[in-house]
Amino acid sequence: MSSNVWQYLVRRIVSTLLTLFGVSILVFLMLQLIPGTVVEQIMGTDAMVTKETVASLKAFFGLDQPIHIQYLHWIENVAQGNFGISWRTGKSVLGLIVDHLPVTGELTFLALMVAFLIGVPAGVFSATRTNTVLDNVTRVVSLLGLSLPVFWQGTMLILIFSLLLHWMPALDYTGFFDDPLRNLRLMAMPSICLGTASAAMIMRMTRACLLEVLGQEYVRTARAKGLGERLVIYRHALRNAMIPVITVAGVQVGYLLGGIVVVEEVFTLPGIGRLVLSAIFNRDYPLVQGAVLFIALVFMLTNLLVDLLYSVIDPRIRY
C-alpha cells in the first residue's frame, strides 16, 4: 500500500481509539444512573441483612470506591485486553461475548444481505420508473418499512408463519454447523424483521443517487452511442451511484447492531443483544460495559472497511 493509505489508516485508528474512549466514559456513567446495584439484585427487595453485610458486598464488587476510581480500574484492565469478570456468572466477559458472537454475527450478516437484496433492486426499479404509479407504490412501501416497529414485525412474523402456517420451525436455536438448513430456516424471520428498515433506507438512497447519475452527461452520451438501457443502468450508472449507498449501508450496520437487542429477545436467540439485555436487568456492569464497547468497536471497524471499499468501486478515489 502507498504511504497515503498508511497515513489514512493511522489517522482512522487514532480516531477509533479516541471514539472508543468517549464511548467507554458514556456507557460507564449511564450505568451509574440505573437505580439499584448488583448487591440489591443479589439480596432481593425483602432480604433481611445488616448494613455491614451490604457494605462488605459493595466492597467485594468495588462499588464502595469513587466513580472515577472505578472507571480508571476498569479502563486500565480493558487497555490490557481484560474486559473483566461477569458479576452474575463468574465467567470472563470476553469469553461470554465470543460465545454469543456467532449468533449475532450471522443475524447481522443475513439482515444486511436482506437489506441489499431488497433495497438495491427496488431502488433501481423505482428510479427507472420515476413519477409513475409503480414508483409511488414503491416509495410508500419503503416508508411503511421504515415506520413499522421491529418488535411488532417480529411478533406478527412468529404469529403468521410459525404458529398459524407452520412454515417456520419452533424458536429453538440450532447452530449453523449443527444443522445448516434448520439454522437458515430459523434465522429467516429475524433477518427479514431486522433488515426491513435498512432495506427501505437503502432503497430510498439507491433511487435518489441513481436519478442523479442518470442525469449526467456521460450517461446521455452512452445512450446516444446506442447502448442498451440495461447496460447503461447497471454497468455505467449504478456503479457510480453505489458509493453513497455503501456509505449508508455502513451506517446501517450500527442500526442493525442496535436492533439485535430487540430482535434476539423476541425470537429468543442466544446472541450478544440478549446477553446485554439480561446483564442490564441483573446490573452486571462489567458485562454490559464490555459488550457495548465491543459492539462500538465492530461498528467503527465496519465503517473503516466501507471507506476502504470506495477505491475498489471507484478507482479514481485516492487516500
C-alpha positions as CSV (number, residue, x, y, z in Angstrom):
1,M,0.0,0.0,0.0
2,S,1.1,3.6,-0.6
3,S,2.2,6.0,2.1
4,N,-1.1,7.9,1.7
5,V,-3.1,4.8,2.5
6,W,-1.0,4.1,5.6
7,Q,-1.3,7.7,6.8
8,Y,-5.1,7.4,6.3
9,L,-5.2,4.1,8.3
10,V,-3.2,5.6,11.1
11,R,-5.5,8.6,11.4
12,R,-8.6,6.4,11.4
13,I,-7.1,4.1,14.0
14,V,-6.3,7.0,16.3
15,S,-9.8,8.4,15.7
16,T,-11.3,5.0,16.5
17,L,-9.4,4.8,19.8
18,L,-10.5,8.3,20.8
19,T,-14.1,7.4,20.0
20,L,-13.9,4.2,22.0
21,F,-12.6,6.2,24.9
22,G,-15.6,8.5,24.7
23,V,-18.0,5.6,24.4
24,S,-16.4,4.0,27.5
25,I,-17.0,7.1,29.5
26,L,-20.5,7.5,28.3
27,V,-21.5,3.9,28.9
28,F,-19.9,3.8,32.4
29,L,-21.7,7.0,33.5
30,M,-25.1,5.9,32.1
31,L,-24.9,2.7,34.0
32,Q,-24.4,4.7,37.2
33,L,-27.8,6.3,36.6
34,I,-29.7,3.0,36.7
35,P,-31.5,2.6,40.1
36,G,-30.1,-0.2,42.3
37,T,-26.9,-2.2,42.0
38,V,-25.9,-5.8,41.7
39,V,-25.9,-6.0,45.5
40,E,-29.7,-5.3,45.7
41,Q,-30.3,-7.7,42.8
42,I,-28.5,-10.5,44.7
43,M,-30.1,-9.9,48.1
44,G,-33.6,-9.1,46.8
45,T,-36.0,-6.5,47.9
46,D,-37.2,-8.3,51.0
47,A,-33.9,-9.5,52.3
48,M,-33.1,-9.0,56.0
49,V,-29.5,-8.1,56.0
50,T,-27.3,-5.9,58.1
51,K,-25.6,-2.7,56.9
52,E,-22.3,-4.4,57.5
53,T,-23.3,-7.2,55.0
54,V,-24.3,-4.7,52.4
55,A,-21.1,-2.7,52.8
56,S,-19.0,-5.9,52.5
57,L,-20.7,-6.9,49.3
58,K,-20.2,-3.4,47.8
59,A,-16.6,-3.6,48.8
60,F,-16.3,-7.0,47.2
61,F,-17.6,-5.6,43.8
62,G,-15.6,-2.4,44.2
63,L,-18.8,-0.3,44.5
64,D,-17.5,1.4,47.6
65,Q,-14.9,3.4,45.7
66,P,-15.5,6.7,44.0
67,I,-16.8,6.6,40.4
68,H,-13.7,7.9,38.8
69,I,-11.6,5.3,40.6
70,Q,-13.9,2.5,39.4
71,Y,-13.7,3.8,35.9
72,L,-9.9,4.0,35.9
73,H,-9.6,0.5,37.2
74,W,-11.9,-0.8,34.5
75,I,-10.4,1.1,31.6
76,E,-6.9,0.1,32.7
77,N,-7.9,-3.6,32.5
78,V,-9.6,-3.1,29.1
79,A,-6.4,-1.5,27.7
80,Q,-4.6,-4.7,28.7
81,G,-7.2,-6.8,26.9
82,N,-9.0,-7.8,30.1
83,F,-12.7,-7.0,30.0
84,G,-13.3,-8.2,33.5
85,I,-15.4,-11.0,35.1
86,S,-19.2,-11.1,35.0
87,W,-20.6,-10.4,38.4
88,R,-23.5,-12.8,38.0
89,T,-21.9,-15.8,36.3
90,G,-18.3,-15.5,37.4
91,K,-17.1,-16.1,33.8
92,S,-14.9,-14.0,31.6
93,V,-16.7,-11.1,29.9
94,L,-14.7,-11.5,26.7
95,G,-15.4,-15.2,26.8
96,L,-19.1,-14.7,27.1
97,I,-19.0,-12.2,24.2
98,V,-17.1,-14.6,22.0
99,D,-19.5,-17.4,22.8
100,H,-22.5,-15.4,21.8
101,L,-20.8,-13.6,18.8
102,P,-21.6,-16.3,16.1
103,V,-25.4,-15.8,16.5
104,T,-25.2,-12.0,16.4
105,G,-22.7,-12.0,13.5
106,E,-24.8,-14.4,11.5
107,L,-28.0,-12.4,12.1
108,T,-26.4,-9.1,11.3
109,F,-24.9,-10.5,8.0
110,L,-28.1,-12.1,6.9
111,A,-30.1,-8.9,7.7
112,L,-27.6,-6.8,5.7
113,M,-28.0,-9.3,2.8
114,V,-31.8,-8.9,3.0
115,A,-31.4,-5.2,3.0
116,F,-29.3,-5.2,-0.1
117,L,-31.2,-7.9,-2.0
118,I,-34.5,-5.9,-1.5
119,G,-33.3,-2.3,-1.3
120,V,-31.0,-2.1,-4.4
121,P,-33.3,-3.7,-6.9
122,A,-36.3,-1.8,-5.5
123,G,-34.3,1.5,-5.8
124,V,-33.3,0.7,-9.4
125,F,-36.9,-0.2,-10.2
126,S,-38.2,3.0,-8.7
127,A,-35.6,5.2,-10.3
128,T,-36.2,3.9,-13.8
129,R,-39.9,4.4,-13.5
130,T,-39.8,7.8,-11.8
131,N,-43.1,9.7,-11.2
132,T,-45.2,6.7,-12.2
133,V,-47.7,4.7,-10.2
134,L,-45.2,1.9,-9.6
135,D,-42.7,4.5,-8.4
136,N,-45.2,5.9,-5.9
137,V,-46.2,2.5,-4.7
138,T,-42.5,1.5,-4.1
139,R,-41.9,4.7,-2.1
140,V,-45.0,4.2,0.0
141,V,-43.9,0.6,0.8
142,S,-40.4,1.8,1.7
143,L,-41.9,4.4,4.0
144,L,-44.0,1.7,5.6
145,G,-40.9,-0.4,6.1
146,L,-39.2,2.5,8.0
147,S,-42.3,3.1,10.1
148,L,-43.1,-0.4,11.4
149,P,-41.6,-1.2,14.8
150,V,-39.2,-4.1,14.9
151,F,-40.9,-5.8,17.9
152,W,-44.3,-5.6,16.1
153,Q,-42.9,-7.1,12.9
154,G,-41.2,-9.9,14.8
155,T,-44.4,-10.8,16.7
156,M,-46.5,-10.8,13.6
157,L,-44.0,-13.0,11.7
158,I,-44.0,-15.5,14.5
159,L,-47.8,-15.5,14.7
160,I,-48.3,-15.9,11.0
161,F,-45.5,-18.1,9.7
162,S,-44.7,-20.2,12.8
163,L,-47.9,-20.6,14.8
164,L,-50.6,-20.3,12.0
165,L,-49.0,-21.6,8.8
166,H,-46.3,-23.8,10.5
167,W,-43.8,-22.8,7.7
168,M,-41.1,-21.9,10.1
169,P,-39.6,-24.2,12.9
170,A,-40.2,-23.6,16.5
171,L,-38.0,-20.9,18.1
172,D,-35.4,-23.4,19.4
173,Y,-32.0,-22.1,18.2
174,T,-29.8,-24.5,16.2
175,G,-26.2,-23.7,15.3
176,F,-25.3,-23.4,11.6
177,F,-22.7,-26.1,11.7
178,D,-25.1,-28.4,13.6
179,D,-27.9,-28.2,11.1
180,P,-27.4,-25.6,8.3
181,L,-30.8,-26.0,6.8
182,R,-32.7,-25.7,10.0
183,N,-30.5,-22.8,11.1
184,L,-31.2,-20.8,8.0
185,R,-35.0,-21.5,8.2
186,L,-34.8,-20.4,11.8
187,M,-32.8,-17.2,11.0
188,A,-35.0,-16.2,8.1
189,M,-37.7,-14.4,10.1
190,P,-35.3,-12.5,12.4
191,S,-33.2,-11.5,9.4
192,I,-36.3,-10.2,7.5
193,C,-37.5,-8.4,10.5
194,L,-34.2,-6.7,11.2
195,G,-33.4,-6.0,7.6
196,T,-36.7,-4.4,6.6
197,A,-36.0,-0.9,7.8
198,S,-32.4,-1.0,6.4
199,A,-33.8,-2.2,3.1
200,A,-36.2,0.8,3.0
201,M,-33.3,3.2,3.7
202,I,-31.1,1.6,1.0
203,M,-33.9,1.7,-1.5
204,R,-34.5,5.4,-1.0
205,M,-30.8,6.2,-1.2
206,T,-30.3,4.0,-4.3
207,R,-33.3,5.7,-6.0
208,A,-32.0,9.2,-5.2
209,C,-28.4,8.6,-6.2
210,L,-29.3,6.7,-9.4
211,L,-31.7,9.5,-10.5
212,E,-28.8,12.0,-10.0
213,V,-26.4,9.8,-12.0
214,L,-28.8,9.2,-14.8
215,G,-28.9,12.9,-15.5
216,Q,-25.2,13.1,-16.0
217,E,-23.7,13.8,-19.5
218,Y,-21.7,10.6,-19.7
219,V,-25.0,8.6,-19.3
220,R,-26.6,10.6,-22.1
221,T,-23.5,10.0,-24.2
222,A,-23.7,6.3,-23.6
223,R,-27.3,6.3,-24.7
224,A,-26.5,8.3,-27.8
225,K,-23.9,5.7,-28.8
226,G,-26.8,3.2,-28.9
227,L,-26.0,1.2,-25.8
228,G,-28.9,-0.8,-24.4
229,E,-30.8,0.7,-21.4
230,R,-30.0,-2.2,-19.2
231,L,-26.3,-1.9,-19.9
232,V,-26.4,1.9,-19.3
233,I,-28.1,1.5,-16.0
234,Y,-26.2,-1.5,-14.5
235,R,-22.7,-1.0,-15.9
236,H,-22.3,2.8,-16.1
237,A,-24.9,4.4,-13.8
238,L,-25.4,2.1,-10.9
239,R,-21.7,1.6,-10.1
240,N,-21.2,5.3,-9.7
241,A,-24.4,5.6,-7.7
242,M,-23.3,2.9,-5.2
243,I,-20.8,4.9,-3.2
244,P,-23.4,6.8,-1.2
245,V,-25.4,3.6,-0.9
246,I,-22.5,1.7,0.6
247,T,-21.9,4.6,3.0
248,V,-25.5,4.3,4.2
249,A,-25.0,0.6,4.5
250,G,-22.1,1.1,6.8
251,V,-24.2,3.3,9.0
252,Q,-27.0,0.8,8.9
253,V,-24.7,-1.7,10.5
254,G,-24.9,0.4,13.6
255,Y,-28.7,0.3,13.3
256,L,-28.7,-3.5,12.9
257,L,-26.3,-3.9,15.9
258,G,-28.7,-1.8,18.0
259,G,-31.8,-3.7,16.8
260,I,-30.4,-7.1,17.7
261,V,-31.3,-6.4,21.3
262,V,-35.0,-6.4,20.5
263,V,-34.9,-9.0,17.7
264,E,-32.9,-11.5,19.7
265,E,-35.2,-11.1,22.7
266,V,-38.4,-11.5,20.5
267,F,-37.0,-14.6,18.7
268,T,-35.2,-16.0,21.8
269,L,-31.8,-16.1,20.0
270,P,-28.7,-16.5,22.3
271,G,-26.8,-13.6,20.9
272,I,-25.0,-10.6,22.3
273,G,-28.1,-8.4,22.2
274,R,-30.0,-10.8,24.5
275,L,-26.8,-11.2,26.7
276,V,-26.7,-7.4,27.1
277,L,-30.4,-7.1,28.0
278,S,-30.0,-9.8,30.7
279,A,-26.9,-8.1,32.0
280,I,-28.7,-4.8,32.3
281,F,-31.5,-6.4,34.2
282,N,-29.1,-8.1,36.6
283,R,-26.9,-4.9,37.0
284,D,-23.9,-6.8,35.7
285,Y,-21.9,-3.7,34.9
286,P,-18.7,-5.4,33.6
287,L,-20.6,-7.5,31.1
288,V,-22.7,-4.5,29.9
289,Q,-19.7,-2.2,29.6
290,G,-17.6,-4.8,27.8
291,A,-20.4,-5.8,25.3
292,V,-21.3,-2.3,24.4
293,L,-17.6,-1.4,23.9
294,F,-17.2,-4.4,21.7
295,I,-20.2,-3.6,19.6
296,A,-18.9,0.0,19.2
297,L,-15.6,-1.3,18.0
298,V,-17.2,-3.6,15.5
299,F,-19.3,-0.7,14.1
300,M,-16.3,1.6,13.7
301,L,-14.2,-1.1,12.0
302,T,-17.0,-1.8,9.7
303,N,-17.2,1.8,8.6
304,L,-13.4,1.8,8.1
305,L,-13.8,-1.2,5.8
306,V,-16.6,0.6,3.9
307,D,-14.3,3.6,3.4
308,L,-11.6,1.4,2.1
309,L,-14.0,-0.2,-0.4
310,Y,-14.6,3.2,-2.1
311,S,-11.4,2.9,-4.1
312,V,-12.4,-0.6,-5.2
313,I,-15.7,0.6,-6.6
314,D,-14.3,3.9,-8.0
315,P,-10.6,3.7,-8.9
316,R,-10.5,7.5,-9.2
317,I,-10.7,7.7,-5.4
318,R,-7.3,8.1,-3.7
319,Y,-6.4,8.5,0.0
